[in-house]
Amino acid sequence: MPGLTRLLTPAAALLWGLQFAFLTPALALVLSGQFGASDAEVGLALAVYNASGFVAALVLPAHADRRRDYLTPMLWCSALTFVLAGVLAFATSLPLAVVALAVVGGPAGVGVSLLFAHLRAHGATTGEVMNTRALVSFAWVAGPPLAMLLIGWWGLQSVVAAVGVVAVASGLTTAALRRRADGRPSAGTGTPGTGSAASASAQTPSSGPASRTTVVLVVAAFVALQATNAAAVAVMALFTAGSLGLDVLWAGIALGVSAGLEVPALVLLGRLSRRFSSLPLIGSGCIAGAAYYLAVPFVGGPVLLIAAQVLNAWFFAVVAGVGLTYFQEVIPRPGIASGLFTNTRRVGAIISGGIIAAGSALAPGYGGVFGVCAALTAAALVAVLAAAVAGRRRRAVPDPSGGLPASASR
């Protein structure tokens, strides 16, 4: 059934996206409504959950890289998600729920990163990776509204149950992917694969591993880009109501339009990746992002605010899609590359608080926040370009022992 097997990867992406598109927006409501957590306790629980996810996004992909098997850990992540849903459904105390979020929830969230590492390890093209990423984005467009509908109709337990059901479905899909991978030869050895072994050319770029400076510059740049997006999303409702004098509903509409446009933007970027390298695409995204942040303080009403979301959608599609594939180009280990990229979002969310504080002090009405975001976006583009230049110089240095790049002899 070749047609069915071709659907496995898109189905896995959609299901992994839905798991956390259901859970993430509903988690605070579950903690407060079911366990009676105060605002401070909710904040502490989410901090513990995110810290666990940060560590797991480094440890599990590194383990998968060593084994060159990304699908088996994905199966465990599906199982952990199901366990987390069970604990949240039947636990009677807040401490038990927090322990489950730390021990089970953090590692469970790594599954989607491992999916992209699996694709890279099997030599997927940039376009294929971004098309898969578009399905995850689609899940995040549909997931939160569906979660809220479930809560409105059947209560908090219904969304927890939905997470468990989707976890089972994603586990079955991942198992089918693993079975398919086990049944075909490994490109690098000519022997049956272990689930995600791949050719050396898919694992490691011909240019050799990037320098530490290059990796640090790229990570710092995308932390800044993710932070600007998180800050802009966080203040959109306040800006819409306070500066524009509109109903906060317009903030939700604007962000919903941006999220909806992100899906076709990712598909278009996948096609453009066949003609352009990552750097021009990243440049286009940073320019669009800076233009968006500079324009928002000057919009006078809802029409221009909605129109500006075209720029915002392109910006974040580049960050989410091209950024992921660029990390996989710069860092030769697919698991670590995907895990580091995932963590740029978490670190960026933390830094976004400082952006909001600094921007609010610079100008009234949150216009200063968008100004700081524009400056950081420009700085991030400079950092990416500097990383590219450093990488080219490193590859250009000959190795006296054999004419290879100096990095290859270390």
TAKA-V198449 format. One record per residue. N is the residue number from 1. RES is the residue in one letter. SS is DSSP state (@ for helix, = for strand, . for the rest). OMEGA is omega in whole degrees, -180 to 180 (* if undefined). D_CENTER is the distance of its C-alpha to the mean C-alpha in Angstrom with 2 decimals. Layout:
((N | RES | SS | OMEGA | D_CENTER) (N | RES | SS | OMEGA | D_CENTER))
This chain:
((1 | M | . | -177 | 31.37) (2 | P | @ | 179 | 29.34) (3 | G | @ | 180 | 28.08) (4 | L | @ | -179 | 26.72) (5 | T | @ | 178 | 25.03) (6 | R | @ | -179 | 23.24) (7 | L | @ | -174 | 21.70) (8 | L | @ | -179 | 20.31) (9 | T | @ | 175 | 17.01) (10 | P | @ | 179 | 16.30) (11 | A | @ | 178 | 17.52) (12 | A | @ | -180 | 15.37) (13 | A | @ | -179 | 12.14) (14 | L | @ | -178 | 13.64) (15 | L | @ | 178 | 14.83) (16 | W | @ | 177 | 11.82) (17 | G | @ | -178 | 10.04) (18 | L | @ | -179 | 13.39) (19 | Q | @ | -173 | 13.83) (20 | F | @ | 170 | 11.45) (21 | A | @ | 172 | 12.01) (22 | F | @ | -170 | 15.55) (23 | L | @ | -170 | 15.38) (24 | T | @ | -178 | 13.30) (25 | P | @ | -177 | 15.55) (26 | A | @ | -171 | 18.59) (27 | L | @ | 180 | 18.39) (28 | A | @ | 178 | 20.26) (29 | L | @ | 179 | 22.80) (30 | V | @ | -179 | 23.39) (31 | L | @ | -178 | 23.97) (32 | S | @ | -176 | 26.35) (33 | G | @ | -176 | 28.01) (34 | Q | @ | -175 | 28.53) (35 | F | @ | 178 | 28.94) (36 | G | . | -179 | 30.36) (37 | A | . | 174 | 27.99) (38 | S | . | 179 | 28.77) (39 | D | @ | 180 | 26.33) (40 | A | @ | 180 | 26.48) (41 | E | @ | 175 | 25.97) (42 | V | @ | 179 | 22.92) (43 | G | @ | 179 | 21.45) (44 | L | @ | -180 | 22.47) (45 | A | @ | 179 | 21.09) (46 | L | @ | 178 | 17.59) (47 | A | @ | 178 | 17.86) (48 | V | @ | 180 | 19.01) (49 | Y | @ | -179 | 16.25) (50 | N | @ | 177 | 13.49) (51 | A | @ | 177 | 15.68) (52 | S | @ | 178 | 16.05) (53 | G | @ | 179 | 12.37) (54 | F | @ | -179 | 12.23) (55 | V | @ | -178 | 15.26) (56 | A | @ | -179 | 14.39) (57 | A | @ | 174 | 11.21) (58 | L | @ | -173 | 13.91) (59 | V | @ | -176 | 16.89) (60 | L | @ | 177 | 16.04) (61 | P | @ | 177 | 14.45) (62 | A | @ | 177 | 17.44) (63 | H | @ | 180 | 19.77) (64 | A | @ | 177 | 18.43) (65 | D | @ | -179 | 18.93) (66 | R | @ | -179 | 22.46) (67 | R | @ | -175 | 23.30) (68 | R | . | 179 | 21.49) (69 | D | . | -177 | 20.67) (70 | Y | . | -175 | 17.17) (71 | L | @ | 177 | 18.40) (72 | T | @ | 175 | 20.69) (73 | P | @ | 177 | 18.14) (74 | M | @ | 176 | 16.08) (75 | L | @ | 178 | 19.37) (76 | W | @ | 178 | 19.76) (77 | C | @ | 176 | 16.37) (78 | S | @ | 180 | 17.65) (79 | A | @ | 179 | 20.91) (80 | L | @ | 177 | 19.52) (81 | T | @ | 178 | 17.76) (82 | F | @ | 178 | 21.19) (83 | V | @ | 179 | 22.92) (84 | L | @ | 178 | 20.84) (85 | A | @ | 179 | 21.73) (86 | G | @ | 179 | 25.30) (87 | V | @ | -180 | 25.53) (88 | L | @ | -179 | 24.23) (89 | A | @ | -170 | 26.71) (90 | F | @ | 180 | 29.73) (91 | A | . | -179 | 29.46) (92 | T | . | -179 | 32.04) (93 | S | . | 179 | 31.06) (94 | L | @ | 179 | 28.23) (95 | P | @ | 179 | 28.39) (96 | L | @ | 178 | 27.86) (97 | A | @ | 180 | 24.75) (98 | V | @ | 177 | 23.34) (99 | V | @ | 179 | 24.27) (100 | A | @ | 178 | 22.52) (101 | L | @ | -178 | 19.26) (102 | A | @ | -173 | 19.66) (103 | V | @ | -174 | 21.04) (104 | V | @ | -173 | 19.43) (105 | G | @ | -179 | 16.44) (106 | G | @ | 178 | 14.47) (107 | P | @ | -179 | 14.99) (108 | A | @ | -176 | 14.48) (109 | G | . | -177 | 10.79) (110 | V | . | -174 | 10.30) (111 | G | @ | -177 | 11.43) (112 | V | @ | 175 | 8.52) (113 | S | @ | 179 | 7.77) (114 | L | @ | 176 | 11.52) (115 | L | @ | -180 | 11.72) (116 | F | @ | 175 | 10.24) (117 | A | @ | 177 | 12.51) (118 | H | @ | 179 | 15.26) (119 | L | @ | -180 | 15.04) (120 | R | @ | -179 | 15.31) (121 | A | @ | 177 | 18.09) (122 | H | . | 174 | 19.93) (123 | G | . | 178 | 19.94) (124 | A | . | 179 | 17.79) (125 | T | . | 177 | 18.07) (126 | T | @ | 179 | 15.53) (127 | G | @ | 179 | 16.49) (128 | E | @ | 178 | 16.01) (129 | V | @ | -178 | 12.46) (130 | M | @ | 174 | 11.69) (131 | N | @ | 176 | 13.88) (132 | T | @ | 178 | 12.04) (133 | R | @ | 178 | 8.69) (134 | A | @ | 178 | 11.12) (135 | L | @ | 175 | 12.18) (136 | V | @ | 178 | 9.01) (137 | S | @ | 178 | 9.25) (138 | F | @ | 178 | 12.90) (139 | A | @ | 180 | 12.54) (140 | W | @ | 173 | 11.05) (141 | V | @ | -175 | 14.02) (142 | A | @ | -171 | 16.49) (143 | G | @ | -178 | 15.42) (144 | P | @ | 177 | 16.18) (145 | P | @ | 178 | 19.50) (146 | L | @ | 179 | 20.49) (147 | A | @ | -180 | 19.86) (148 | M | @ | 177 | 22.07) (149 | L | @ | 178 | 24.63) (150 | L | @ | 180 | 24.87) (151 | I | @ | -180 | 25.45) (152 | G | @ | -177 | 28.00) (153 | W | @ | -170 | 29.86) (154 | W | @ | 176 | 29.88) (155 | G | . | -175 | 28.59) (156 | L | @ | -177 | 25.89) (157 | Q | @ | -176 | 26.70) (158 | S | @ | -179 | 25.83) (159 | V | @ | 175 | 22.08) (160 | V | @ | 177 | 22.12) (161 | A | @ | 179 | 24.12) (162 | A | @ | 177 | 21.74) (163 | V | @ | 179 | 18.89) (164 | G | @ | 180 | 21.45) (165 | V | @ | 180 | 22.51) (166 | V | @ | 177 | 19.10) (167 | A | @ | 177 | 18.54) (168 | V | @ | -180 | 21.88) (169 | A | @ | 179 | 21.11) (170 | S | @ | 176 | 17.88) (171 | G | @ | 178 | 19.99) (172 | L | @ | 179 | 22.74) (173 | T | @ | 178 | 20.58) (174 | T | @ | 177 | 19.17) (175 | A | @ | 177 | 22.81) (176 | A | @ | 175 | 23.94) (177 | L | @ | -179 | 21.50) (178 | R | @ | 179 | 22.85) (179 | R | @ | 178 | 26.37) (180 | R | @ | -180 | 25.97) (181 | A | @ | 179 | 24.66) (182 | D | @ | -175 | 27.54) (183 | G | . | 180 | 29.98) (184 | R | . | -176 | 29.43) (185 | P | = | 174 | 30.39) (186 | S | . | -175 | 28.17) (187 | A | . | -174 | 28.16) (188 | G | . | -172 | 28.96) (189 | T | . | -176 | 31.79) (190 | G | . | 178 | 33.34) (191 | T | . | -180 | 33.20) (192 | P | = | -178 | 31.27) (193 | G | . | 180 | 27.66) (194 | T | . | -178 | 26.33) (195 | G | . | 176 | 23.41) (196 | S | . | 172 | 21.23) (197 | A | . | -176 | 23.50) (198 | A | . | 180 | 23.36) (199 | S | . | 179 | 25.42) (200 | A | @ | -180 | 25.49) (201 | S | @ | 177 | 24.77) (202 | A | @ | -177 | 21.41) (203 | Q | @ | -171 | 20.62) (204 | T | . | 177 | 22.03) (205 | P | . | -179 | 22.46) (206 | S | . | -178 | 26.14) (207 | S | . | -179 | 25.96) (208 | G | . | -177 | 25.43) (209 | P | . | 179 | 23.01) (210 | A | . | 177 | 21.92) (211 | S | . | 178 | 23.68) (212 | R | @ | 179 | 22.38) (213 | T | @ | 180 | 22.89) (214 | T | @ | -179 | 20.70) (215 | V | @ | -179 | 17.78) (216 | V | @ | 180 | 18.37) (217 | L | @ | -179 | 18.58) (218 | V | @ | 179 | 15.36) (219 | V | @ | -180 | 13.41) (220 | A | @ | 180 | 15.47) (221 | A | @ | -177 | 14.91) (222 | F | @ | 169 | 11.15) (223 | V | @ | 179 | 11.60) (224 | A | @ | -180 | 14.16) (225 | L | @ | 178 | 12.28) (226 | Q | @ | -180 | 9.51) (227 | A | @ | 180 | 12.65) (228 | T | @ | 179 | 14.55) (229 | N | @ | 180 | 12.28) (230 | A | @ | 180 | 12.29) (231 | A | @ | -179 | 16.02) (232 | A | @ | 178 | 16.86) (233 | V | @ | -176 | 15.46) (234 | A | @ | -175 | 17.30) (235 | V | @ | -175 | 20.55) (236 | M | @ | -179 | 20.66) (237 | A | @ | 179 | 22.88) (238 | L | @ | 179 | 25.09) (239 | F | @ | -178 | 25.46) (240 | T | @ | -178 | 26.31) (241 | A | @ | -174 | 28.88) (242 | G | @ | -175 | 30.25) (243 | S | . | -177 | 30.37) (244 | L | . | -180 | 30.70) (245 | G | . | -179 | 32.65) (246 | L | . | 173 | 30.81) (247 | D | . | -179 | 29.93) (248 | V | . | 176 | 26.48) (249 | L | @ | -178 | 26.03) (250 | W | @ | 175 | 25.43) (251 | A | @ | 178 | 22.36) (252 | G | @ | 179 | 20.88) (253 | I | @ | -179 | 22.13) (254 | A | @ | -179 | 20.66) (255 | L | @ | 177 | 17.11) (256 | G | @ | 176 | 17.61) (257 | V | @ | 180 | 18.94) (258 | S | @ | 180 | 16.06) (259 | A | @ | 179 | 13.56) (260 | G | @ | 180 | 16.16) (261 | L | @ | -179 | 16.67) (262 | E | @ | -177 | 13.07) (263 | V | @ | 177 | 13.78) (264 | P | @ | 177 | 16.95) (265 | A | @ | 178 | 15.60) (266 | L | @ | 178 | 13.11) (267 | V | @ | 179 | 16.19) (268 | L | @ | 178 | 18.36) (269 | L | @ | 177 | 16.23) (270 | G | @ | 178 | 16.47) (271 | R | @ | 179 | 20.20) (272 | L | @ | -179 | 20.51) (273 | S | . | 176 | 18.94) (274 | R | . | -177 | 22.18) (275 | R | . | -175 | 24.21) (276 | F | . | 175 | 22.29) (277 | S | . | -176 | 20.56) (278 | S | @ | -173 | 17.17) (279 | L | @ | 177 | 18.99) (280 | P | @ | 180 | 20.70) (281 | L | @ | 177 | 17.64) (282 | I | @ | 177 | 15.81) (283 | G | @ | 180 | 19.15) (284 | S | @ | 179 | 19.35) (285 | G | @ | 180 | 16.04) (286 | C | @ | 178 | 17.20) (287 | I | @ | 178 | 20.60) (288 | A | @ | 180 | 19.39) (289 | G | @ | 179 | 17.38) (290 | A | @ | 179 | 20.47) (291 | A | @ | 179 | 22.72) (292 | Y | @ | -178 | 20.88) (293 | Y | @ | 178 | 21.09) (294 | L | @ | -176 | 24.70) (295 | A | @ | -172 | 25.64) (296 | V | @ | -179 | 24.45) (297 | P | . | -176 | 27.17) (298 | F | . | 177 | 29.78) (299 | V | . | -176 | 29.04) (300 | G | . | -177 | 32.01) (301 | G | . | -174 | 30.99) (302 | P | @ | -177 | 28.61) (303 | V | @ | 180 | 29.18) (304 | L | @ | 178 | 27.97) (305 | L | @ | 179 | 25.05) (306 | I | @ | -180 | 23.90) (307 | A | @ | -179 | 24.76) (308 | A | . | -178 | 22.67) (309 | Q | @ | 174 | 19.51) (310 | V | @ | 177 | 19.87) (311 | L | @ | -179 | 19.11) (312 | N | @ | -180 | 16.19) (313 | A | @ | 179 | 14.65) (314 | W | @ | 180 | 15.32) (315 | F | @ | -175 | 13.92) (316 | F | @ | 175 | 10.44) (317 | A | @ | 177 | 10.56) (318 | V | @ | -180 | 11.57) (319 | V | @ | -174 | 9.00) (320 | A | @ | -175 | 6.01) (321 | G | @ | -180 | 8.52) (322 | V | @ | 178 | 11.16) (323 | G | @ | 179 | 9.31) (324 | L | @ | -178 | 7.83) (325 | T | @ | 178 | 11.42) (326 | Y | @ | 175 | 13.06) (327 | F | @ | -180 | 11.88) (328 | Q | @ | 174 | 13.30) (329 | E | @ | -175 | 16.37) (330 | V | @ | -176 | 16.99) (331 | I | . | -171 | 16.47) (332 | P | . | 180 | 18.58) (333 | R | . | -172 | 17.28) (334 | P | @ | -178 | 14.45) (335 | G | @ | 179 | 13.44) (336 | I | @ | 179 | 13.57) (337 | A | @ | -179 | 11.77) (338 | S | @ | 179 | 8.64) (339 | G | @ | 177 | 9.21) (340 | L | @ | 180 | 9.91) (341 | F | @ | 178 | 6.92) (342 | T | @ | -178 | 4.91) (343 | N | @ | 174 | 8.10) (344 | T | @ | 178 | 8.32) (345 | R | @ | -179 | 6.52) (346 | R | @ | 180 | 9.11) (347 | V | @ | 178 | 11.83) (348 | G | @ | 178 | 11.39) (349 | A | @ | 178 | 11.94) (350 | I | @ | -178 | 15.01) (351 | I | @ | -177 | 16.31) (352 | S | @ | 177 | 16.09) (353 | G | @ | 177 | 19.13) (354 | G | @ | 177 | 21.12) (355 | I | @ | -179 | 20.34) (356 | I | @ | -180 | 21.64) (357 | A | @ | -179 | 24.63) (358 | A | @ | -179 | 25.54) (359 | G | @ | 180 | 25.16) (360 | S | @ | 179 | 27.17) (361 | A | @ | -177 | 29.90) (362 | L | @ | -176 | 30.17) (363 | A | . | 179 | 30.82) (364 | P | @ | 174 | 31.52) (365 | G | @ | 177 | 29.63) (366 | Y | @ | 175 | 26.13) (367 | G | @ | 179 | 26.83) (368 | G | @ | 178 | 26.51) (369 | V | @ | 180 | 22.90) (370 | F | @ | 176 | 22.06) (371 | G | @ | 177 | 24.38) (372 | V | @ | 179 | 22.62) (373 | C | @ | 178 | 19.26) (374 | A | @ | -180 | 21.10) (375 | A | @ | 179 | 22.59) (376 | L | @ | 178 | 19.40) (377 | T | @ | 177 | 17.83) (378 | A | @ | 179 | 21.05) (379 | A | @ | 179 | 21.05) (380 | A | @ | 178 | 17.59) (381 | L | @ | 178 | 18.98) (382 | V | @ | -180 | 22.03) (383 | A | @ | 179 | 20.17) (384 | V | @ | 178 | 18.40) (385 | L | @ | 177 | 21.86) (386 | A | @ | 178 | 23.50) (387 | A | @ | 179 | 21.26) (388 | A | @ | 179 | 22.21) (389 | V | @ | 179 | 25.84) (390 | A | @ | 178 | 25.82) (391 | G | @ | 179 | 24.50) (392 | R | @ | 179 | 27.26) (393 | R | @ | 180 | 29.88) (394 | R | @ | 180 | 28.97) (395 | R | @ | -177 | 29.35) (396 | A | @ | -179 | 32.57) (397 | V | . | -178 | 34.29) (398 | P | = | 176 | 36.61) (399 | D | . | -178 | 37.28) (400 | P | . | -176 | 41.06) (401 | S | . | -177 | 41.24) (402 | G | . | 178 | 40.07) (403 | G | . | 178 | 38.72) (404 | L | . | 174 | 35.09) (405 | P | = | -178 | 32.45) (406 | A | @ | -178 | 33.02) (407 | S | @ | -176 | 29.66) (408 | A | @ | -177 | 30.81) (409 | S | @ | -177 | 33.84) (410 | R | . | * | 32.14))
